[in-house]
Amino acid sequence: MHELSIIRNIFSIVEQKMDNLYGGHLGKRVARVNLMIGAFSTVIPECMHFNFEVARRGTIFSDAELVIKIIPLEIYCKECKKNSEPAEPVFVCPICDGNDVEIIKGRDLRVESFEID
């Protein structure tokens, strides 16, 4: 259930940004939160949606929509020196079958943007 604490942290990030941009969030409501979640992160999008629905009640997020964009897993092969997106999270280069790879993308979790009313 770590998704609930992640949602609460996202709320804090958005509220802090609103404080910085608008000097507070009194009278303002968040209409949409856009997240980017890596395919290889430990975050489950369905759980994020469920916990967003629970946590937003009675807050400035009460009418907000949560939009999640999945960032695909991308690896860099140190043998063939190329980036690729493996079809499965197997750490073998799909180009040269090398196993000396590094994750470049796909572990991310970030607030891409938000919209207010």
N, CA, C and O atoms as CSV, one atom per row, in Angstrom:
chain,resi,resn,atom,element,x,y,z
A,1,MET,N,N,0.815,-1.200,0.000
A,1,MET,CA,C,0.000,0.000,0.000
A,1,MET,C,C,0.856,1.261,0.000
A,1,MET,O,O,0.398,2.314,0.443
A,2,HIS,N,N,2.088,1.171,-0.489
A,2,HIS,CA,C,2.932,2.358,-0.510
A,2,HIS,C,C,2.419,3.411,-1.488
A,2,HIS,O,O,2.867,4.557,-1.453
A,3,GLU,N,N,1.489,3.037,-2.355
A,3,GLU,CA,C,0.937,3.999,-3.301
A,3,GLU,C,C,0.200,5.137,-2.613
A,3,GLU,O,O,0.200,6.261,-3.116
A,4,LEU,N,N,-0.440,4.864,-1.452
A,4,LEU,CA,C,-1.135,5.924,-0.720
A,4,LEU,C,C,-0.150,6.984,-0.234
A,4,LEU,O,O,-0.432,8.178,-0.338
A,5,SER,N,N,0.985,6.572,0.288
A,5,SER,CA,C,1.978,7.562,0.730
A,5,SER,C,C,2.572,8.300,-0.464
A,5,SER,O,O,2.914,9.477,-0.349
A,6,ILE,N,N,2.702,7.631,-1.605
A,6,ILE,CA,C,3.185,8.302,-2.814
A,6,ILE,C,C,2.178,9.359,-3.258
A,6,ILE,O,O,2.566,10.472,-3.612
A,7,ILE,N,N,0.892,9.022,-3.243
A,7,ILE,CA,C,-0.142,9.993,-3.614
A,7,ILE,C,C,-0.098,11.196,-2.680
A,7,ILE,O,O,-0.184,12.336,-3.136
A,8,ARG,N,N,0.033,10.957,-1.393
A,8,ARG,CA,C,0.111,12.077,-0.439
A,8,ARG,C,C,1.332,12.945,-0.705
A,8,ARG,O,O,1.260,14.167,-0.581
A,9,ASN,N,N,2.446,12.331,-1.066
A,9,ASN,CA,C,3.639,13.109,-1.427
A,9,ASN,C,C,3.408,13.913,-2.701
A,9,ASN,O,O,3.874,15.047,-2.813
A,10,ILE,N,N,2.699,13.337,-3.654
A,10,ILE,CA,C,2.371,14.066,-4.882
A,10,ILE,C,C,1.497,15.269,-4.559
A,10,ILE,O,O,1.710,16.353,-5.102
A,11,PHE,N,N,0.517,15.088,-3.682
A,11,PHE,CA,C,-0.312,16.220,-3.260
A,11,PHE,C,C,0.557,17.324,-2.666
A,11,PHE,O,O,0.370,18.501,-2.971
A,12,SER,N,N,1.506,16.940,-1.817
A,12,SER,CA,C,2.399,17.931,-1.192
A,12,SER,C,C,3.241,18.653,-2.236
A,12,SER,O,O,3.432,19.866,-2.152
A,13,ILE,N,N,3.740,17.916,-3.210
A,13,ILE,CA,C,4.555,18.529,-4.268
A,13,ILE,C,C,3.731,19.558,-5.036
A,13,ILE,O,O,4.196,20.671,-5.282
A,14,VAL,N,N,2.513,19.189,-5.412
A,14,VAL,CA,C,1.650,20.103,-6.163
A,14,VAL,C,C,1.286,21.314,-5.313
A,14,VAL,O,O,1.309,22.440,-5.810
A,15,GLU,N,N,0.950,21.105,-4.040
A,15,GLU,CA,C,0.607,22.227,-3.154
A,15,GLU,C,C,1.788,23.175,-2.969
A,15,GLU,O,O,1.609,24.393,-2.964
A,16,GLN,N,N,2.997,22.626,-2.815
A,16,GLN,CA,C,4.188,23.477,-2.690
A,16,GLN,C,C,4.427,24.283,-3.961
A,16,GLN,O,O,4.783,25.460,-3.904
A,17,LYS,N,N,4.231,23.643,-5.099
A,17,LYS,CA,C,4.407,24.351,-6.370
A,17,LYS,C,C,3.369,25.469,-6.507
A,17,LYS,O,O,3.680,26.559,-6.988
A,18,MET,N,N,2.136,25.187,-6.079
A,18,MET,CA,C,1.096,26.222,-6.121
A,18,MET,C,C,1.444,27.369,-5.173
A,18,MET,O,O,1.219,28.532,-5.506
A,19,ASP,N,N,1.987,27.057,-4.004
A,19,ASP,CA,C,2.423,28.099,-3.076
A,19,ASP,C,C,3.493,28.975,-3.717
A,19,ASP,O,O,3.455,30.200,-3.602
A,20,ASN,N,N,4.449,28.335,-4.397
A,20,ASN,CA,C,5.533,29.081,-5.048
A,20,ASN,C,C,5.039,29.925,-6.216
A,20,ASN,O,O,5.481,31.060,-6.396
A,21,LEU,N,N,4.127,29.373,-7.006
A,21,LEU,CA,C,3.649,30.078,-8.198
A,21,LEU,C,C,2.584,31.124,-7.898
A,21,LEU,O,O,2.580,32.206,-8.486
A,22,TYR,N,N,1.677,30.793,-6.976
A,22,TYR,CA,C,0.495,31.630,-6.767
A,22,TYR,C,C,0.386,32.199,-5.358
A,22,TYR,O,O,-0.603,32.856,-5.031
A,23,GLY,N,N,1.387,31.955,-4.525
A,23,GLY,CA,C,1.338,32.461,-3.155
A,23,GLY,C,C,0.321,31.731,-2.294
A,23,GLY,O,O,-0.162,32.278,-1.302
A,24,GLY,N,N,-0.005,30.513,-2.662
A,24,GLY,CA,C,-0.959,29.713,-1.908
A,24,GLY,C,C,-1.940,29.036,-2.822
A,24,GLY,O,O,-1.875,29.172,-4.044
A,25,HIS,N,N,-2.859,28.297,-2.212
A,25,HIS,CA,C,-3.843,27.611,-3.037
A,25,HIS,C,C,-5.266,27.838,-2.538
A,25,HIS,O,O,-6.173,27.070,-2.858
A,26,LEU,N,N,-5.454,28.893,-1.756
A,26,LEU,CA,C,-6.800,29.228,-1.293
A,26,LEU,C,C,-7.684,29.591,-2.486
A,26,LEU,O,O,-7.303,30.417,-3.315
A,27,GLY,N,N,-8.841,28.983,-2.570
A,27,GLY,CA,C,-9.776,29.270,-3.650
A,27,GLY,C,C,-9.443,28.602,-4.964
A,27,GLY,O,O,-10.205,28.709,-5.926
A,28,LYS,N,N,-8.311,27.911,-5.020
A,28,LYS,CA,C,-7.921,27.215,-6.243
A,28,LYS,C,C,-8.120,25.720,-6.046
A,28,LYS,O,O,-7.977,25.205,-4.937
A,29,ARG,N,N,-8.450,25.033,-7.125
A,29,ARG,CA,C,-8.663,23.589,-7.086
A,29,ARG,C,C,-7.841,22.956,-8.203
A,29,ARG,O,O,-7.705,23.515,-9.291
A,30,VAL,N,N,-7.314,21.813,-7.919
A,30,VAL,CA,C,-6.550,21.089,-8.926
A,30,VAL,C,C,-7.534,20.310,-9.794
A,30,VAL,O,O,-8.387,19.584,-9.283
A,31,ALA,N,N,-7.407,20.468,-11.113
A,31,ALA,CA,C,-8.306,19.801,-12.059
A,31,ALA,C,C,-7.692,18.508,-12.606
A,31,ALA,O,O,-8.405,17.572,-12.966
A,32,ARG,N,N,-6.363,18.475,-12.660
A,32,ARG,CA,C,-5.705,17.324,-13.285
A,32,ARG,C,C,-4.273,17.220,-12.789
A,32,ARG,O,O,-3.586,18.228,-12.624
A,33,VAL,N,N,-3.833,15.993,-12.553
A,33,VAL,CA,C,-2.438,15.720,-12.211
A,33,VAL,C,C,-1.924,14.712,-13.231
A,33,VAL,O,O,-2.507,13.644,-13.414
A,34,ASN,N,N,-0.822,15.068,-13.893
A,34,ASN,CA,C,-0.217,14.212,-14.906
A,34,ASN,C,C,1.050,13.588,-14.341
A,34,ASN,O,O,2.002,14.293,-14.008
A,35,LEU,N,N,1.059,12.268,-14.235
A,35,LEU,CA,C,2.211,11.545,-13.704
A,35,LEU,C,C,2.905,10.766,-14.805
A,35,LEU,O,O,2.288,10.349,-15.785
A,36,MET,N,N,4.191,10.584,-14.620
A,36,MET,CA,C,4.964,9.686,-15.476
A,36,MET,C,C,5.508,8.597,-14.562
A,36,MET,O,O,6.188,8.877,-13.575
A,37,ILE,N,N,5.200,7.355,-14.906
A,37,ILE,CA,C,5.618,6.216,-14.096
A,37,ILE,C,C,6.386,5.246,-14.977
A,37,ILE,O,O,5.910,4.849,-16.041
A,38,GLY,N,N,7.568,4.868,-14.535
A,38,GLY,CA,C,8.375,3.917,-15.277
A,38,GLY,C,C,7.804,2.517,-15.233
A,38,GLY,O,O,7.283,2.074,-14.209
A,39,ALA,N,N,7.907,1.823,-16.358
A,39,ALA,CA,C,7.390,0.458,-16.449
A,39,ALA,C,C,8.115,-0.479,-15.497
A,39,ALA,O,O,7.573,-1.520,-15.126
A,40,PHE,N,N,9.321,-0.132,-15.099
A,40,PHE,CA,C,10.106,-0.978,-14.198
A,40,PHE,C,C,10.131,-0.428,-12.778
A,40,PHE,O,O,10.942,-0.860,-11.959
A,41,SER,N,N,9.250,0.519,-12.484
A,41,SER,CA,C,9.135,1.019,-11.120
A,41,SER,C,C,8.313,0.025,-10.314
A,41,SER,O,O,7.707,-0.886,-10.879
A,42,THR,N,N,8.290,0.192,-9.020
A,42,THR,CA,C,7.506,-0.716,-8.173
A,42,THR,C,C,6.103,-0.179,-7.936
A,42,THR,O,O,5.400,-0.649,-7.041
A,43,VAL,N,N,5.693,0.804,-8.731
A,43,VAL,CA,C,4.387,1.439,-8.563
A,43,VAL,C,C,3.388,0.817,-9.538
A,43,VAL,O,O,3.674,0.665,-10.726
A,44,ILE,N,N,2.226,0.464,-9.023
A,44,ILE,CA,C,1.177,-0.147,-9.836
A,44,ILE,C,C,0.151,0.938,-10.190
A,44,ILE,O,O,-0.509,1.473,-9.299
A,45,PRO,N,N,0.011,1.264,-11.478
A,45,PRO,CA,C,-0.901,2.342,-11.878
A,45,PRO,C,C,-2.324,2.186,-11.343
A,45,PRO,O,O,-2.921,3.173,-10.914
A,46,GLU,N,N,-2.878,0.986,-11.357
A,46,GLU,CA,C,-4.236,0.779,-10.859
A,46,GLU,C,C,-4.344,1.145,-9.379
A,46,GLU,O,O,-5.338,1.728,-8.945
A,47,CYS,N,N,-3.320,0.801,-8.617
A,47,CYS,CA,C,-3.302,1.155,-7.189
A,47,CYS,C,C,-3.163,2.663,-6.999
A,47,CYS,O,O,-3.716,3.228,-6.056
A,48,MET,N,N,-2.426,3.307,-7.894
A,48,MET,CA,C,-2.300,4.766,-7.821
A,48,MET,C,C,-3.665,5.415,-8.045
A,48,MET,O,O,-4.036,6.341,-7.323
A,49,HIS,N,N,-4.409,4.939,-9.034
A,49,HIS,CA,C,-5.745,5.485,-9.294
A,49,HIS,C,C,-6.671,5.267,-8.103
A,49,HIS,O,O,-7.387,6.182,-7.695
A,50,PHE,N,N,-6.659,4.065,-7.548
A,50,PHE,CA,C,-7.512,3.766,-6.399
A,50,PHE,C,C,-7.175,4.681,-5.221
A,50,PHE,O,O,-8.071,5.277,-4.624
A,51,ASN,N,N,-5.894,4.793,-4.886
A,51,ASN,CA,C,-5.483,5.608,-3.745
A,51,ASN,C,C,-5.681,7.094,-3.998
A,51,ASN,O,O,-5.925,7.854,-3.061
A,52,PHE,N,N,-5.581,7.515,-5.248
A,52,PHE,CA,C,-5.869,8.904,-5.596
A,52,PHE,C,C,-7.327,9.216,-5.281
A,52,PHE,O,O,-7.641,10.258,-4.705
A,53,GLU,N,N,-8.219,8.294,-5.667
A,53,GLU,CA,C,-9.655,8.482,-5.398
A,53,GLU,C,C,-9.916,8.594,-3.900
A,53,GLU,O,O,-10.712,9.430,-3.473
A,54,VAL,N,N,-9.260,7.769,-3.106
A,54,VAL,CA,C,-9.450,7.777,-1.652
A,54,VAL,C,C,-8.877,9.049,-1.028
A,54,VAL,O,O,-9.539,9.703,-0.222
A,55,ALA,N,N,-7.656,9.392,-1.399
A,55,ALA,CA,C,-6.945,10.495,-0.744
A,55,ALA,C,C,-7.451,11.879,-1.146
A,55,ALA,O,O,-7.267,12.837,-0.395
A,56,ARG,N,N,-8.077,12.003,-2.301
A,56,ARG,CA,C,-8.466,13.332,-2.785
A,56,ARG,C,C,-9.708,13.894,-2.100
A,56,ARG,O,O,-9.965,15.094,-2.190
A,57,ARG,N,N,-10.475,13.060,-1.423
A,57,ARG,CA,C,-11.723,13.495,-0.787
A,57,ARG,C,C,-11.471,14.613,0.219
A,57,ARG,O,O,-10.601,14.509,1.084
A,58,GLY,N,N,-12.250,15.684,0.088
A,58,GLY,CA,C,-12.151,16.798,1.017
A,58,GLY,C,C,-10.908,17.654,0.867
A,58,GLY,O,O,-10.563,18.414,1.772
A,59,THR,N,N,-10.227,17.537,-0.276
A,59,THR,CA,C,-9.011,18.324,-0.509
A,59,THR,C,C,-9.183,19.173,-1.765
A,59,THR,O,O,-10.228,19.129,-2.415
A,60,ILE,N,N,-8.160,19.940,-2.098
A,60,ILE,CA,C,-8.194,20.729,-3.333
A,60,ILE,C,C,-8.109,19.837,-4.569
A,60,ILE,O,O,-8.231,20.314,-5.698
A,61,PHE,N,N,-7.897,18.536,-4.347
A,61,PHE,CA,C,-7.817,17.557,-5.428
A,61,PHE,C,C,-9.133,16.794,-5.608
A,61,PHE,O,O,-9.199,15.853,-6.399
A,62,SER,N,N,-10.185,17.197,-4.875
A,62,SER,CA,C,-11.418,16.402,-4.822
A,62,SER,C,C,-12.075,16.173,-6.180
A,62,SER,O,O,-12.744,15.157,-6.368
A,63,ASP,N,N,-11.902,17.081,-7.122
A,63,ASP,CA,C,-12.483,16.911,-8.456
A,63,ASP,C,C,-11.424,16.622,-9.518
A,63,ASP,O,O,-11.715,16.628,-10.714
A,64,ALA,N,N,-10.214,16.374,-9.077
A,64,ALA,CA,C,-9.095,16.224,-10.011
A,64,ALA,C,C,-9.098,14.861,-10.688
A,64,ALA,O,O,-9.591,13.868,-10.154
A,65,GLU,N,N,-8.531,14.859,-11.876
A,65,GLU,CA,C,-8.331,13.646,-12.658
A,65,GLU,C,C,-6.861,13.273,-12.564
A,65,GLU,O,O,-5.995,14.144,-12.641
A,66,LEU,N,N,-6.572,11.998,-12.401
A,66,LEU,CA,C,-5.197,11.505,-12.405
A,66,LEU,C,C,-4.928,10.857,-13.753
A,66,LEU,O,O,-5.619,9.918,-14.149
A,67,VAL,N,N,-3.917,11.365,-14.460
A,67,VAL,CA,C,-3.541,10.819,-15.764
A,67,VAL,C,C,-2.128,10.266,-15.634
A,67,VAL,O,O,-1.205,10.966,-15.217
A,68,ILE,N,N,-1.979,9.005,-15.996
A,68,ILE,CA,C,-0.681,8.340,-15.860
A,68,ILE,C,C,-0.153,7.964,-17.234
A,68,ILE,O,O,-0.843,7.337,-18.038
A,69,LYS,N,N,1.080,8.361,-17.479
A,69,LYS,CA,C,1.782,7.975,-18.706
A,69,LYS,C,C,2.889,7.007,-18.290
A,69,LYS,O,O,3.667,7.304,-17.384
A,70,ILE,N,N,2.959,5.862,-18.945
A,70,ILE,CA,C,3.968,4.863,-18.622
A,70,ILE,C,C,5.225,5.128,-19.448
A,70,ILE,O,O,5.165,5.275,-20.669
A,71,ILE,N,N,6.356,5.185,-18.762
A,71,ILE,CA,C,7.653,5.348,-19.424
A,71,ILE,C,C,8.203,3.938,-19.649
A,71,ILE,O,O,8.401,3.196,-18.686
A,72,PRO,N,N,8.451,3.563,-20.895
A,72,PRO,CA,C,8.933,2.194,-21.145
A,72,PRO,C,C,10.341,1.982,-20.590
A,72,PRO,O,O,11.117,2.921,-20.422
A,73,LEU,N,N,10.637,0.716,-20.315
A,73,LEU,CA,C,11.975,0.350,-19.879
A,73,LEU,C,C,12.930,0.524,-21.049
A,73,LEU,O,O,12.669,0.047,-22.154
A,74,GLU,N,N,14.027,1.205,-20.800
A,74,GLU,CA,C,15.055,1.377,-21.827
A,74,GLU,C,C,16.388,1.013,-21.207
A,74,GLU,O,O,16.710,1.442,-20.099
A,75,ILE,N,N,17.164,0.213,-21.935
A,75,ILE,CA,C,18.477,-0.182,-21.436
A,75,ILE,C,C,19.565,0.272,-22.412
A,75,ILE,O,O,19.314,0.505,-23.594
A,76,TYR,N,N,20.775,0.386,-21.876
A,76,TYR,CA,C,21.952,0.699,-22.690
A,76,TYR,C,C,22.866,-0.514,-22.614
A,76,TYR,O,O,23.217,-0.968,-21.525
A,77,CYS,N,N,23.246,-1.033,-23.761
A,77,CYS,CA,C,24.147,-2.179,-23.813
A,77,CYS,C,C,25.580,-1.674,-23.938
A,77,CYS,O,O,25.920,-0.960,-24.882
A,78,LYS,N,N,26.403,-2.052,-22.983
A,78,LYS,CA,C,27.804,-1.612,-22.996
A,78,LYS,C,C,28.628,-2.387,-24.015
A,78,LYS,O,O,29.753,-2.005,-24.339
A,79,GLU,N,N,28.060,-3.478,-24.516
A,79,GLU,CA,C,28.780,-4.271,-25.510
A,79,GLU,C,C,28.591,-3.722,-26.922
A,79,GLU,O,O,29.569,-3.510,-27.638
A,80,CYS,N,N,27.327,-3.487,-27.335
A,80,CYS,CA,C,27.089,-2.970,-28.694
A,80,CYS,C,C,26.908,-1.451,-28.707
A,80,CYS,O,O,26.779,-0.842,-29.769
A,81,LYS,N,N,26.901,-0.843,-27.508
A,81,LYS,CA,C,26.829,0.617,-27.361
A,81,LYS,C,C,25.528,1.216,-27.901
A,81,LYS,O,O,25.527,2.321,-28.443
A,82,LYS,N,N,24.409,0.473,-27.750
A,82,LYS,CA,C,23.123,0.954,-28.244
A,82,LYS,C,C,22.071,0.909,-27.156
A,82,LYS,O,O,22.118,0.078,-26.250
A,83,ASN,N,N,21.109,1.835,-27.266
A,83,ASN,CA,C,19.940,1.831,-26.392
A,83,ASN,C,C,18.856,0.994,-27.042
A,83,ASN,O,O,18.739,0.943,-28.266
A,84,SER,N,N,18.052,0.328,-26.192
A,84,SER,CA,C,16.935,-0.441,-26.718
A,84,SER,C,C,15.852,-0.549,-25.652
A,84,SER,O,O,16.088,-0.296,-24.471
A,85,GLU,N,N,14.659,-0.933,-26.099
A,85,GLU,CA,C,13.527,-1.164,-25.210
A,85,GLU,C,C,13.203,-2.647,-25.255
A,85,GLU,O,O,12.516,-3.103,-26.169
A,86,PRO,N,N,13.690,-3.406,-24.275
A,86,PRO,CA,C,13.394,-4.843,-24.296
A,86,PRO,C,C,11.901,-5.098,-24.123
A,86,PRO,O,O,11.212,-4.352,-23.427
A,87,ALA,N,N,11.410,-6.153,-24.761
A,87,ALA,CA,C,9.987,-6.485,-24.691
A,87,ALA,C,C,9.597,-6.936,-23.288
A,87,ALA,O,O,8.458,-6.739,-22.864
A,88,GLU,N,N,10.524,-7.531,-22.578
A,88,GLU,CA,C,10.292,-7.972,-21.205
A,88,GLU,C,C,11.432,-7.441,-20.346
A,88,GLU,O,O,12.509,-7.134,-20.857
A,89,PRO,N,N,11.194,-7.334,-19.043
A,89,PRO,CA,C,12.277,-6.820,-18.180
A,89,PRO,C,C,13.365,-7.871,-17.937
A,89,PRO,O,O,13.628,-8.277,-16.805
A,90,VAL,N,N,13.984,-8.292,-19.038
A,90,VAL,CA,C,15.105,-9.222,-18.981
A,90,VAL,C,C,16.332,-8.416,-19.357
A,90,VAL,O,O,16.321,-7.664,-20.332
A,91,PHE,N,N,17.372,-8.575,-18.592
A,91,PHE,CA,C,18.530,-7.721,-18.798
A,91,PHE,C,C,19.538,-8.336,-19.759
A,91,PHE,O,O,20.700,-8.573,-19.429
A,92,VAL,N,N,19.033,-8.584,-20.965
A,92,VAL,CA,C,19.842,-9.045,-22.075
A,92,VAL,C,C,19.516,-8.125,-23.238
A,92,VAL,O,O,18.350,-7.851,-23.522
A,93,CYS,N,N,20.539,-7.662,-23.893
A,93,CYS,CA,C,20.349,-6.743,-25.016
A,93,CYS,C,C,19.604,-7.457,-26.144
A,93,CYS,O,O,20.052,-8.506,-26.606
A,94,PRO,N,N,18.467,-6.901,-26.598
A,94,PRO,CA,C,17.732,-7.535,-27.695
A,94,PRO,C,C,18.418,-7.368,-29.052
A,94,PRO,O,O,17.993,-7.967,-30.041
A,95,ILE,N,N,19.475,-6.557,-29.100
A,95,ILE,CA,C,20.180,-6.320,-30.359
A,95,ILE,C,C,21.326,-7.310,-30.538
A,95,ILE,O,O,21.468,-7.925,-31.594
A,96,CYS,N,N,22.160,-7.460,-29.471
A,96,CYS,CA,C,23.353,-8.302,-29.610
A,96,CYS,C,C,23.402,-9.464,-28.621
A,96,CYS,O,O,24.363,-10.233,-28.612
A,97,ASP,N,N,22.362,-9.593,-27.784
A,97,ASP,CA,C,22.305,-10.632,-26.747
A,97,ASP,C,C,23.363,-10.446,-25.651
A,97,ASP,O,O,23.632,-11.365,-24.876
A,98,GLY,N,N,23.954,-9.260,-25.596
A,98,GLY,CA,C,24.907,-8.982,-24.526
A,98,GLY,C,C,24.195,-8.843,-23.190
A,98,GLY,O,O,23.019,-8.481,-23.140
A,99,ASN,N,N,24.914,-9.131,-22.101
A,99,ASN,CA,C,24.289,-9.019,-20.787
A,99,ASN,C,C,24.916,-7.948,-19.910
A,99,ASN,O,O,24.619,-7.874,-18.717
A,100,ASP,N,N,25.765,-7.130,-20.474
A,100,ASP,CA,C,26.349,-6.008,-19.736
A,100,ASP,C,C,25.537,-4.755,-20.068
A,100,ASP,O,O,25.946,-3.922,-20.876
A,101,VAL,N,N,24.372,-4.649,-19.418
A,101,VAL,CA,C,23.444,-3.566,-19.727
A,101,VAL,C,C,23.178,-2.710,-18.490
A,101,VAL,O,O,23.402,-3.127,-17.353
A,102,GLU,N,N,22.698,-1.511,-18.754
A,102,GLU,CA,C,22.371,-0.552,-17.702
A,102,GLU,C,C,20.984,0.015,-17.996
A,102,GLU,O,O,20.658,0.305,-19.147
A,103,ILE,N,N,20.168,0.172,-16.949
A,103,ILE,CA,C,18.839,0.756,-17.134
A,103,ILE,C,C,18.986,2.259,-17.350
A,103,ILE,O,O,19.603,2.947,-16.536
A,104,ILE,N,N,18.427,2.766,-18.432
A,104,ILE,CA,C,18.468,4.192,-18.760
A,104,ILE,C,C,17.155,4.864,-18.355
A,104,ILE,O,O,17.165,5.953,-17.782
A,105,LYS,N,N,16.033,4.218,-18.651
A,105,LYS,CA,C,14.705,4.748,-18.331
A,105,LYS,C,C,13.828,3.612,-17.839
A,105,LYS,O,O,14.076,2.439,-18.120
A,106,GLY,N,N,12.795,3.990,-17.098
A,106,GLY,CA,C,11.812,3.003,-16.723
A,106,GLY,C,C,11.639,2.799,-15.233
A,106,GLY,O,O,10.767,2.042,-14.807
A,107,ARG,N,N,12.469,3.473,-14.426
A,107,ARG,CA,C,12.307,3.386,-12.971
A,107,ARG,C,C,11.721,4.678,-12.418
A,107,ARG,O,O,11.605,4.832,-11.202
A,108,ASP,N,N,11.356,5.596,-13.282
A,108,ASP,CA,C,10.917,6.939,-12.916
A,108,ASP,C,C,9.556,6.954,-12.223
A,108,ASP,O,O,8.740,6.046,-12.381
A,109,LEU,N,N,9.349,7.997,-11.467
A,109,LEU,CA,C,8.039,8.365,-10.949
A,109,LEU,C,C,8.112,9.857,-10.718
A,109,LEU,O,O,8.824,10.318,-9.827
A,110,ARG,N,N,7.374,10.618,-11.523
A,110,ARG,CA,C,7.444,12.076,-11.363
A,110,ARG,C,C,6.143,12.742,-11.788
A,110,ARG,O,O,5.390,12.236,-12.621
A,111,VAL,N,N,5.917,13.891,-11.182
A,111,VAL,CA,C,4.783,14.724,-11.585
A,111,VAL,C,C,5.239,15.475,-12.829
A,111,VAL,O,O,6.154,16.296,-12.772
A,112,GLU,N,N,4.598,15.189,-13.935
A,112,GLU,CA,C,4.947,15.860,-15.179
A,112,GLU,C,C,4.352,17.281,-15.193
A,112,GLU,O,O,5.022,18.241,-15.575
A,113,SER,N,N,3.090,17.393,-14.770
A,113,SER,CA,C,2.428,18.695,-14.743
A,113,SER,C,C,1.124,18.560,-13.974
A,113,SER,O,O,0.703,17.464,-13.603
A,114,PHE,N,N,0.495,19.715,-13.747
A,114,PHE,CA,C,-0.838,19.713,-13.151
A,114,PHE,C,C,-1.591,20.919,-13.670
A,114,PHE,O,O,-0.993,21.902,-14.109
A,115,GLU,N,N,-2.915,20.833,-13.616
A,115,GLU,CA,C,-3.771,21.923,-14.075
A,115,GLU,C,C,-4.675,22.327,-12.934
A,115,GLU,O,O,-5.107,21.493,-12.139
A,116,ILE,N,N,-4.960,23.631,-12.860
A,116,ILE,CA,C,-5.843,24.136,-11.810
A,116,ILE,C,C,-7.064,24.800,-12.417
A,116,ILE,O,O,-7.055,25.226,-13.572
A,117,ASP,N,N,-8.120,24.878,-11.609
A,117,ASP,CA,C,-9.339,25.609,-12.016
A,117,ASP,C,C,-9.281,27.008,-11.456
A,117,ASP,O,O,-10.199,27.798,-11.673
